Amino acid sequence: MRKKWQRIVLVAVVLLAVAGSAGAVAVHRMTTGKLDHGTVFTATSGELSVKPGQLFSVEVSAHRGWGDVWTVAEPAPDAAVVQTVGDEYVRDFELSNLGGAIGSDSGGHYYFVFRAGAQPGRTTVTLHVAYRDRGGMTYSGGPEQTKRQFTVDVG
């Protein structure tokens, strides 16, 4: 009888460990995205120094559910200096995100991923989001908060 209880306890512990691991994997996938972000720069503007061939990204926080949609603005960065790999929005983790409740948005981060060219050079990356007033209306232009500008030095 004692061995039966030991097996039951062992099975329960194993099931809890598997469930905890599966939950950790789900949270990790929700909060890291699918792209390799390389070296992540979080400054709101300024100079970025990278090595030739280096994978790097620029991160900006946003509430996409509220209308924050960041894009790479024109003019595009010099393709001889950096190449665009891709971009993605990764939601911040909150328990409400697990249920996928409509209208819930705890915010998140956009990652704009680039690869430095093989040769030294310098270019500018500009990111833009449409300005929203307090009522949620969008306008072209707006305050300077709608733009992030980075000078990328490959060397």
Secondary structure, DSSP 8 states (H G I E B T S, - for coil): -HHHHHHHHHHHHHHHHHHHHHHHHHHHHHHH-SS---EEE--SSEEEEE-TT-EEEEEEEE-GGGT---EE-SS---TTTEEEEEEEEEE---HHHHHT-TT----EEEEEEEEE-SS-EEEEEEEE--EE-TT--EESS-SGGGEEEEEEEE-
